Amino acid sequence: MLVLVGIASLYFVKTDPNDTLEVKDSERMPVVRQAIDQELTEFGKLVHRTKADTSVAEMFPTIPENRYPAIFRTYPDFVSDGFDFPVGVPNARNYYKAQNFGDNKHLGEDWNGRGGGNTDLGDPVYSIGNGLVTFSKDVCCGWGKTVRIVHHLPNHPEHQYVESVYAHLHTMDITVGSLVKRGQRIGTIGNANGRYNAHLHLEMRNFINMSLGPGYGDDQFGYLIPTKFIQSNRPY
């Protein structure tokens, strides 16, 4: 995990957005990177009080979407290079889908260990791809500890950005503002603070920065089928 620490705040540095992030400009780049680092550090310090309504601001990512281009230009090594499964990396070995996308109006996939029940409680969960952690909170409404990661795909024919959501975690091993690599551990499988048998609820979205939402629903707009997307965008 890359821990981002800087000394200058982007909010107090006057820059021209058209030229400050040019990697070729060796004199500007260190200053800009310091500013981005400090901005991400400040985002990571934000703590919100959870409310019971999944439409409130509490359920949206901490980092606004308009910051993503500058962050990924500053850290191009964290642009997507393909996707793997979030458990049993890279191919979900010894795990199975207990509930598919669309089953019972499910908007994600539930991944369980082969042993069933709570045998997978505490098993590691990995980021499906390189990206930026925009949300890491213990929230209400059956979600429990939840992490959201935005992935930048500049050369993808359909999606410039997609988002992965990892819910019901037992532990969260990363914080908002962290940049992560594909296959990096981000937490462990949980049971939403005892609400369910242990499993990973995984969602993927091409309409990024939506509210966390209900997890189930008739409207699938903005959602992707995780396994289908991962299999279509493997790193090899």
Secondary structure, DSSP 8 states (H G I E B T S, - for coil): -B----SS-GGG----TTTTT-TT-TTTHHHHHHHHHHHHHHHHH------S-TTSGGGS-SS-GGGHHHHHHH-GGGS------SSIIIIITTEEEEE-TTGGGBSSEEEEETT-TTTTTT-EEE-SSSEEEEEEEEETTTTEEEEEEEEE-TT-SS-SEEEEEEEEESEE---TT-EE-TT-EEEE-B-TTTTSSSBEEEEEESSTT-----SB-S--TTEE-HHHHHHHT---
